[in-house]
Amino acid sequence: MRRFQRAGIVASLAMLVSVATACSSCSSDPAARPGVTADGGVGNTRIALTCNRMIDNFRSLGNLVLKPGDWGNAPAELHALPAGAEACGGGVPDQVSFHQIWISSEVQGQALADFYAPISTTMGCTQTLNSNQLGALTSWSLTIKCAGGKQILIGTDATYQMYSINIL
């Protein structure tokens, strides 16, 4: 069962790229895309993606309808978000059996792990941070393991400032 869940997560993370590039009428210049602004952060080349744009892109793909305010079965502790982050909504993608919550945020890597460390501890869980190299781009996955086999995977996108919280 876990193997199929992991396959679904990989498919969901791959879907991030599709979501980010689904706009056929968008300019190749990220700053000119509707609902998207260039990041401007020092050393951070990821592009900001608004919740409205993310919701529209998922809708156009047809495999996930984000419901604003939907946290599914996510523990209340996970409702806390890094500064500047916005919860865009949640849902269950086609062909997977777990709930996802999508967040617009520039936080990634060690900063993401540092933010969730006290939350993981409060929940009685442990966490592991892994980087995933995609050519010159890096995405991050933070795995939170809790008693009773509960697992939470938080995955960032390598191109856009967004991440998903996956409750397995």
TORLUMTI-674718 format. One record per residue (C-alpha): residue number from 1; residue in three letters; x negated, y negated, z. Coordinates in Angstrom, 3 decimals. Layout:
N
PT;pos;code;xx;yy;zz
PT;NUM;ALA;X;Y;Z
...
//
This chain:
168
PT;pos;code;xx;yy;zz
PT;1;MET;0.000;0.000;0.000
PT;2;ARG;-2.793;-2.438;0.914
PT;3;ARG;-4.434;-1.822;-2.484
PT;4;PHE;-1.251;-2.979;-4.235
PT;5;GLN;-0.965;-6.006;-1.947
PT;6;ARG;-4.576;-6.965;-2.717
PT;7;ALA;-3.870;-6.550;-6.442
PT;8;GLY;-0.909;-8.887;-6.001
PT;9;ILE;-3.101;-11.415;-4.205
PT;10;VAL;-5.677;-11.296;-6.979
PT;11;ALA;-2.873;-11.804;-9.513
PT;12;SER;-1.523;-14.691;-7.422
PT;13;LEU;-4.912;-16.354;-7.185
PT;14;ALA;-5.382;-15.921;-10.932
PT;15;MET;-1.953;-17.503;-11.329
PT;16;LEU;-3.374;-20.650;-9.703
PT;17;VAL;-5.331;-21.307;-12.868
PT;18;SER;-2.196;-20.785;-14.963
PT;19;VAL;-0.211;-23.136;-12.733
PT;20;ALA;-2.858;-25.786;-13.005
PT;21;THR;-3.073;-25.564;-16.789
PT;22;ALA;0.555;-24.876;-17.717
PT;23;CYS;1.279;-28.408;-18.896
PT;24;SER;1.151;-28.277;-22.709
PT;25;SER;1.691;-32.028;-23.048
PT;26;CYS;-1.047;-32.958;-20.592
PT;27;SER;-4.195;-34.811;-21.554
PT;28;SER;-7.592;-33.143;-21.233
PT;29;ASP;-8.507;-36.036;-18.950
PT;30;PRO;-7.341;-34.970;-15.447
PT;31;ALA;-6.646;-38.568;-14.406
PT;32;ALA;-4.210;-38.952;-17.334
PT;33;ARG;-2.115;-35.889;-16.472
PT;34;PRO;1.366;-36.516;-15.039
PT;35;GLY;1.413;-35.954;-11.272
PT;36;VAL;-2.355;-35.407;-11.115
PT;37;THR;-5.076;-37.825;-10.050
PT;38;ALA;-8.850;-37.455;-10.252
PT;39;ASP;-10.380;-36.491;-6.899
PT;40;GLY;-13.071;-39.115;-6.484
PT;41;GLY;-14.592;-37.299;-3.475
PT;42;VAL;-18.377;-37.121;-3.375
PT;43;GLY;-19.524;-33.767;-4.747
PT;44;ASN;-15.968;-32.443;-5.022
PT;45;THR;-14.934;-31.953;-8.627
PT;46;ARG;-11.571;-30.368;-7.845
PT;47;ILE;-8.548;-32.297;-9.089
PT;48;ALA;-5.692;-33.422;-6.831
PT;49;LEU;-2.362;-31.801;-7.668
PT;50;THR;0.835;-33.269;-6.254
PT;51;CYS;3.557;-31.029;-4.841
PT;52;ASN;6.013;-32.176;-7.528
PT;53;ARG;3.575;-31.151;-10.272
PT;54;MET;2.879;-27.809;-8.584
PT;55;ILE;6.612;-27.073;-8.228
PT;56;ASP;7.245;-28.030;-11.885
PT;57;ASN;4.358;-25.848;-13.095
PT;58;PHE;5.549;-22.809;-11.138
PT;59;ARG;9.069;-23.373;-12.463
PT;60;SER;7.769;-23.522;-16.057
PT;61;LEU;5.911;-20.224;-15.590
PT;62;GLY;9.110;-18.630;-14.319
PT;63;ASN;7.499;-16.238;-11.849
PT;64;LEU;7.901;-18.222;-8.613
PT;65;VAL;10.393;-20.804;-7.442
PT;66;LEU;8.899;-22.882;-4.643
PT;67;LYS;11.457;-23.888;-2.051
PT;68;PRO;10.354;-27.038;-0.205
PT;69;GLY;10.277;-26.454;3.552
PT;70;ASP;10.224;-22.642;3.149
PT;71;TRP;7.661;-21.096;5.481
PT;72;GLY;9.069;-17.565;5.210
PT;73;ASN;7.737;-15.329;7.965
PT;74;ALA;4.655;-17.479;8.644
PT;75;PRO;3.938;-17.829;12.371
PT;76;ALA;4.708;-21.306;13.724
PT;77;GLU;0.997;-21.861;14.432
PT;78;LEU;0.312;-21.829;10.672
PT;79;HIS;2.696;-24.741;10.098
PT;80;ALA;-0.123;-27.048;11.255
PT;81;LEU;-2.003;-28.433;8.258
PT;82;PRO;-5.320;-30.232;7.748
PT;83;ALA;-5.245;-34.034;7.597
PT;84;GLY;-3.876;-35.229;4.267
PT;85;ALA;-2.415;-31.819;3.364
PT;86;GLU;1.191;-31.393;2.249
PT;87;ALA;3.278;-28.216;2.349
PT;88;CYS;4.814;-27.932;-1.125
PT;89;GLY;7.048;-24.953;-0.483
PT;90;GLY;7.181;-21.203;-0.280
PT;91;GLY;8.568;-18.192;-2.020
PT;92;VAL;7.997;-14.605;-3.083
PT;93;PRO;6.360;-14.270;-6.523
PT;94;ASP;7.567;-11.678;-9.029
PT;95;GLN;6.086;-8.202;-8.575
PT;96;VAL;4.609;-8.784;-5.125
PT;97;SER;6.063;-8.033;-1.728
PT;98;PHE;4.654;-10.832;0.391
PT;99;HIS;5.618;-14.433;1.051
PT;100;GLN;3.427;-17.328;-0.117
PT;101;ILE;3.331;-20.894;1.105
PT;102;TRP;1.645;-23.415;-1.229
PT;103;ILE;-0.277;-26.378;0.144
PT;104;SER;-1.651;-29.443;-1.651
PT;105;SER;-4.984;-30.189;0.069
PT;106;GLU;-8.588;-31.030;-0.718
PT;107;VAL;-9.837;-28.853;2.179
PT;108;GLN;-11.807;-25.773;1.184
PT;109;GLY;-14.744;-23.603;2.247
PT;110;GLN;-16.185;-23.948;5.728
PT;111;ALA;-13.923;-26.938;6.476
PT;112;LEU;-10.910;-24.685;5.846
PT;113;ALA;-12.334;-21.985;8.133
PT;114;ASP;-13.124;-24.580;10.818
PT;115;PHE;-9.563;-25.930;10.695
PT;116;TYR;-7.970;-22.467;11.034
PT;117;ALA;-10.463;-21.098;13.637
PT;118;PRO;-8.635;-22.422;16.734
PT;119;ILE;-5.293;-21.406;15.218
PT;120;SER;-6.582;-17.863;14.601
PT;121;THR;-7.911;-17.707;18.175
PT;122;THR;-4.591;-18.921;19.613
PT;123;MET;-2.815;-16.200;17.625
PT;124;GLY;-5.273;-13.577;18.964
PT;125;CYS;-6.717;-12.985;15.486
PT;126;THR;-10.150;-12.947;13.863
PT;127;GLN;-11.066;-14.567;10.571
PT;128;THR;-13.587;-14.067;7.779
PT;129;LEU;-14.471;-16.603;5.066
PT;130;ASN;-15.567;-15.445;1.606
PT;131;SER;-16.536;-17.423;-1.479
PT;132;ASN;-15.527;-16.261;-4.938
PT;133;GLN;-17.749;-17.451;-7.773
PT;134;LEU;-15.985;-18.104;-11.080
PT;135;GLY;-18.814;-19.223;-13.333
PT;136;ALA;-19.803;-22.667;-12.059
PT;137;LEU;-16.632;-22.897;-9.938
PT;138;THR;-16.041;-21.581;-6.437
PT;139;SER;-12.782;-20.606;-4.786
PT;140;TRP;-12.510;-19.522;-1.168
PT;141;SER;-10.547;-16.862;0.677
PT;142;LEU;-10.040;-16.880;4.411
PT;143;THR;-8.803;-13.554;5.770
PT;144;ILE;-7.123;-13.648;9.172
PT;145;LYS;-6.598;-10.248;10.828
PT;146;CYS;-4.291;-9.903;13.786
PT;147;ALA;-3.276;-7.137;16.180
PT;148;GLY;-0.757;-4.685;14.826
PT;149;GLY;-2.205;-4.813;11.320
PT;150;LYS;-0.787;-8.234;10.427
PT;151;GLN;-2.976;-9.956;7.867
PT;152;ILE;-2.918;-13.460;6.443
PT;153;LEU;-4.905;-14.490;3.377
PT;154;ILE;-5.511;-18.161;2.659
PT;155;GLY;-6.884;-18.713;-0.838
PT;156;THR;-8.077;-21.947;-2.452
PT;157;ASP;-8.188;-22.815;-6.128
PT;158;ALA;-11.539;-23.532;-7.789
PT;159;THR;-10.230;-26.288;-10.063
PT;160;TYR;-7.350;-27.936;-8.204
PT;161;GLN;-6.939;-29.172;-4.636
PT;162;MET;-4.462;-26.575;-3.457
PT;163;TYR;-4.307;-23.357;-1.499
PT;164;SER;-1.825;-20.646;-0.665
PT;165;ILE;-1.076;-18.942;2.614
PT;166;ASN;-0.140;-15.311;1.970
PT;167;ILE;1.563;-13.370;4.750
PT;168;LEU;0.869;-9.661;4.197
//
